[in-house]
Amino acid sequence: MMMGRRGMLALLTGGMALVLSGCGRSQAWLRYRLTLEVNTPSGVSIGSSVLECTLYGPSMIPLPGDIGGSGNIGEAPTVDLGSGRFLFAVLADPLYRRDLFSIVSKVLAYPELKLGPPNEGMQERMKKAAATKSSVMLLRRDYPMLVTFANVSNPSSIVEVSPDNLAAAFGVGYSLKRITFEAVDAKTPLTAGFSDRFPAIAKHRGNFRKTPPNTPRDQDLDASLGASSFFTGAAK
């Protein structure tokens, strides 16, 4: 008996579903709060953001080049310093040497968090951090890239800020007090609303500023940032 076209399609679709369902992979999620504290002439200003990082291993059915992957969604922690001035911790620098997922990976390995021995896998650390609501102050070497804008309505006015010299960007009396990490409950809402607060930044397409040809890749990093450096995933 010959099978109809629809029947064959259903069979193929069902078979594909079975194959895909068999391609399971280990996964872990961690929702966390990153907080920046800035000393100012009038006291300490604080800004934070709740983000989520994800890590998944390779498929149980070996696939060429499949080594798993990672991701981070949310928006950049932002400190309002008044008079239209803001300090941002971007989600990733252009060279991905200070992206938040990598930073979280390093933070979860801090001995004081006691999330496992040195050879403990990242997924296990993430699960333990979520269960224990781990919190810690970041080491200076693990700081994210910090930036500000001379005018948040003009994305090309972006400037990188040295964590060791906020006074150069904001004036005497400004300094970075600390940056902290805190694992939070999985139901804690992701921080959102970036596009409402900073529409010019959120709607900009491409890099914020053009650089001259042949500019070394590790120079003028702030010029290579774009809207996706400040919000990704559901946080827009």
N, C-alpha and C positions, 0 to 999 in steps of 0.2 A: 504494500500500500504506500502510495507516494504521500509525503508530508507536504502540506501547504506552505506557502511562503511565510505566512504569519507564524505557523507552528515552528518552522525552522528558525525564524528570528527569535521566538521566545526561548527555544532550546539554547541557541547561541548566547542569548543575553543571560539566561540562567546559569549557563556554564561559566561565562565570564565572571558573574557575581561570585560563584563558588571559588574561582581562581583567586579573585581579588580578596575575598574574605580569608583565604588561606595565606595571603601575603602579610599576615600580622607582623607588627614590629613593636618593640618595647617603647614606651613613651612616658614622659614625666612633665608635669607642669608646675610652675612655682609663681605665685602672685606675691609681689613684694613692693615695699615703699622705699623710695630713695629720697632722702631729705638733705637739703642744703641749708646751712646756717651761716649767716653773714653778719659780722660785727659792723655796725654803722655808728656815726656820731650820736645817734638818738637811741641806740640799743641794738638788740639782735633781731634781724629780719630772717624769717624762715619760709622756705618754699619746698613743696614735696610733690611727688607724683606716684600713683600706684600703677605698676606695670606688670606684665606677665611674660615670663620666658618659657620656652618649650624646647624639649630635647627628645629626639626619637632616633632609635637605632636602625640598623639595616633591616631589610625585609627578611622574614624567616625563609622565604624562597629566594636563593641567591640571584641577584640581578646584576648585570655588568655595571660597574662603577657606583653601585649603591652602597654608600657608607653611612647613611642616615643623614641627619641634619639638625639645625637648631633655628630658633627664631625669637623675636622679642616684639611685643606689641604694647602700645601705650603712647604717652606723650612726654616730652622733655620736662624734667623738674625745673620749675621757674621761680625765682625770687623777685618779688616786686620791691624795688628799692626807692620808689617814689619819684615824682616829677618825670614820669614817662620812661624811667630807666629800669631795665630788667637784667637779671643774670640767668642764663640758661645752661643746663648740662645737656648737651646734645646726645642723641641715641647712639650715634657712631661717628667717629672722625673719618675723613675720606680714605685714610689708609687702613682702617679697621684695626688699629692697634689699641684703641680705647673704646670699642663698642660695648654697650651695656651687658650683652650676654657674656662676653669674655670677662668683663669685670665681675659679674655675679659668679662666674665659675671660679675665679680667684678668691673671691670673698668667702665662698662656701668651703674653701680649703683652709681658712684661718684656723689654727690649732685651738684657739679659745672657744670656738663654736662647738667643738667636740662632735663633729658630724661623721666621724669615721677615721680609719687609718689613712696614711698617705696614698695607699693604692685603692682606696674606695672609689667606686665609679661615680660620675657626675649625677646620673639619674638617682642613685641611692642618696646622695647628699641633698639633692633637691627635695626628695620625699621626706627626709628627716628634718630638713629646715622647715618645711611646711607643717610638719607635725609638732615641732617644738617651738614654732614662732620665733626662730632665731633672730637676734639683732646684734649689730656690731658697728663700730666706727671704722670707716675705710682708711687703709694706709695711704699715705701720700702717693706712693707709686701706682696705686690703683684708681686714681681720680679719673673721671671722664673729662672729655674736652669741654671747656667752658667758653661761652661767647656772650657778647652783648651786641646791641644795635645802637648807633648814635641816634637813630630814629626808627622805631619799629614799623613805621609806615613806608620805610624805604629799605627793603631787604639788602640792597647793595652796600648799606652802611654797616654791615656786620663786621665785627672785630673779635679776634680771639682774645681771651682774658687769661692771664697767668694766675693759677691758683695761689702763687706765692706773692702776687703783687696786684691785688684788686684796686689799690690806690691809684695805679696808673690809669685805670679805666674810669673809676668813679670818684676819686679824690681822696684827700687825707682823711683818715679815720675809718676807711673801709678795708676789711680783711676777711678772708674765709676762715670761719671758726672751725667747722668740721662738716663732713659728709657722712651720713649714716645709712645703713641698710637694715631693713626689717622685713622678715617674712610675715605675710598677713594671711588671714583666712581666705580660702578660695572664692568665697562669696563677696568679698570686698569689691565694690565697683571700681573699674578702671577709671583713672582720672581722664576726663574728656573736656571738650569745649575749647580746644586750642584755636580752632578756626574762627570762633566767635571773638576771642580775645585779641587774636593777631591775624586778621583777615589778609593783610598784605603779604605776610610771610607764608600763610597757608595756601594762598592761591597762586603764588609765584611758580612759574614753570622753568625748569632747568636750574643751573647753578646761580647763586645769588649775584655773583660778580664774575666777569670775564678776566682771564689772566693772559698776559702776553705769550706768544708762541714760545715753545721751548723752555717754559718755566719749569724748574725742577719739581718733581712730583711732591716732595716733602716741604715745599715752600708755599706760602699763601694758602694754607689749608682751609682757612675760613671762607675763602672765595669759592671753594669747591663744594661747599655745603648747599643744600636745597631744602625744600619743604619736608621731604621724607626724613631729614635729619632731626626733625622736631616732633613728628607724630606718624605712627604707622598702625595698621590694623583697624580695630574698632574705634580707636581714639582719634577723632577728627573734629 
